[in-house]
């Protein structure tokens, strides 16, 4: 079973510049180029973070790319996310950053029970922190 996630953050950056920044950052994270060689998801549990690897595929003629996020090491023991990251241009010359998709937890039904009880909201929170980080990085690059 997978859990659907839809997160967004406003940007004070016009759509084309936001798209260029998003693609540049995702490419740098996926190739582990400085300063993104140690990108991690924060789990919010006493500042625990998990180094990640990202695969992204730009969708030409669209303001989005397909994205997959997984732990860089021990990937079988952490949730995996698949979906899209996109930029929605806004009328006020700003834009919105979106992350839409779903994550699956490891260990089948037992993992789902742990995700829904003991770790309720941890994966979604980690993705939300990632989207906020991306929004800040895009704004800094604009």
C-alpha positions in Angstrom: 0.0 0.0 0.0 1.2 3.5 -0.6 0.4 6.9 1.0 -0.5 9.8 -1.1 1.3 13.1 -0.5 0.6 16.5 -2.0 2.7 19.4 -0.6 3.3 22.9 -1.9 5.2 26.1 -1.1 4.8 29.6 -2.5 7.8 31.2 -4.2 8.5 34.8 -4.9 10.2 33.7 -8.1 8.7 33.8 -11.6 7.8 30.4 -13.1 10.6 30.2 -15.7 13.3 31.1 -13.2 11.8 28.8 -10.5 11.8 26.0 -13.0 15.4 26.6 -14.0 16.4 26.6 -10.3 14.5 23.5 -9.5 16.0 21.5 -12.3 19.5 22.8 -11.5 19.2 21.8 -7.9 17.6 18.4 -8.6 20.4 17.6 -11.1 23.1 18.7 -8.6 21.5 16.5 -5.8 21.1 13.5 -8.1 24.8 13.7 -9.2 25.9 14.6 -5.7 27.6 17.8 -6.9 28.8 20.3 -4.3 27.2 21.7 -2.2 24.6 18.9 -2.5 26.7 15.8 -2.0 25.2 15.2 1.5 21.5 16.0 1.0 19.3 14.3 3.5 15.7 14.1 4.7 15.2 15.3 8.2 13.0 12.9 10.2 12.3 15.4 12.9 13.2 12.8 15.6 15.9 14.5 17.7 17.5 15.9 14.5 17.8 12.4 12.8 18.4 12.7 9.1 18.7 10.1 6.3 21.1 10.8 3.4 19.1 10.4 0.2 19.5 9.8 -3.5 17.2 11.4 -6.0 16.5 10.4 -9.6 14.7 13.0 -11.7 13.6 13.1 -15.3 12.7 16.5 -16.8 9.4 16.6 -18.6 10.0 18.7 -21.7 7.5 21.5 -22.4 6.1 21.1 -18.9 7.0 22.8 -15.6 7.7 19.5 -13.9 9.9 16.5 -13.6 9.4 12.9 -12.4 11.1 12.3 -9.1 12.1 9.3 -7.0 13.6 9.7 -3.5 15.2 6.9 -1.6 17.7 6.5 1.2 21.2 6.5 -0.1 22.1 3.5 2.1 19.9 0.9 3.7 17.2 1.8 1.2 15.2 -1.3 2.0 14.6 -0.1 5.5 13.2 3.4 4.7 10.1 4.6 2.7 10.5 5.3 -1.0 8.8 8.2 -2.7 7.8 8.4 -6.4 5.9 11.3 -8.0 6.4 14.7 -9.6 8.0 18.0 -8.5 6.6 20.9 -10.4 6.4 24.7 -10.6 3.0 26.4 -11.1 3.5 30.0 -12.3 1.1 32.5 -10.6 -0.5 35.7 -11.9 1.4 37.9 -9.4 4.7 36.8 -11.1 5.5 34.4 -8.3 5.0 30.6 -8.5 4.4 27.6 -6.3 6.5 24.5 -5.8 4.6 21.3 -5.7 5.5 17.8 -4.7 2.9 15.2 -5.5 3.1 11.4 -5.4 3.1 8.6 -2.9 5.5 6.8 -0.7 5.6 3.1 0.2 7.0 1.8 3.4 9.2 -1.3 3.8 8.2 -4.6 5.4 4.7 -4.9 3.9 1.7 -4.9 6.3 3.9 -4.7 9.4 5.7 -1.6 8.0 2.3 0.0 7.3 1.1 -0.6 10.9 4.3 1.0 12.2 4.0 3.9 9.8 0.3 4.5 10.8 1.0 4.3 14.5 4.5 4.7 16.0 5.8 6.8 13.1 2.6 8.5 12.1 3.4 11.5 9.9 7.2 11.1 10.0 7.6 10.4 6.3 5.2 13.1 5.2 6.9 15.6 7.6 10.3 14.7 6.1 9.0 15.3 2.6 7.4 18.6 3.8 10.8 19.7 5.2 12.4 18.7 1.9 9.9 20.8 -0.1 10.5 23.8 2.2 14.3 23.4 1.7 13.9 23.2 -2.1 11.8 26.4 -2.0 14.5 28.2 -0.1 17.2 26.9 -2.4 15.2 27.9 -5.5 14.7 31.4 -4.1 18.4 31.6 -3.3 19.3 30.7 -6.9 16.9 33.2 -8.5 
